[in-house]
Amino acid sequence: MKIVQDKVKNFIKNNNLETNAENHFIDLVSEIGEVGKELLKMSNYGRNKSIEFREEIKGELGDAFYSLISVANKFNVDLELELNKVLKKYEKRLQKGSAGSEND
């Protein structure tokens, strides 16, 4: 994951896209909204019980991932380390019989 984070960091630096954390966060929220919009389209805005895959969701997930990495980089967060912590947390919850998000 460090390689991916460095790749995004260098891309932002080399293309003069550096900005404050708030702007990166707003971009992340916007991109998550785009993922949601694609999901709505895939379910025909909730009319279909099943979701029909659309290629466009791939790009929207990529945009959201880029934006998430940008936010993490602003705070020098090691995403791989944090992901491993989260997986351990959920593993413990599953062992207790709950995968819910209480006590995050």
Summary of the structure (lengths in Angstrom):
residues: 104
radius of gyration: 16.7
end to end distance: 23.0
largest distance: 47.8
contacts: 235
relative contact order: 0.14
helix: 69%
strand: 0%
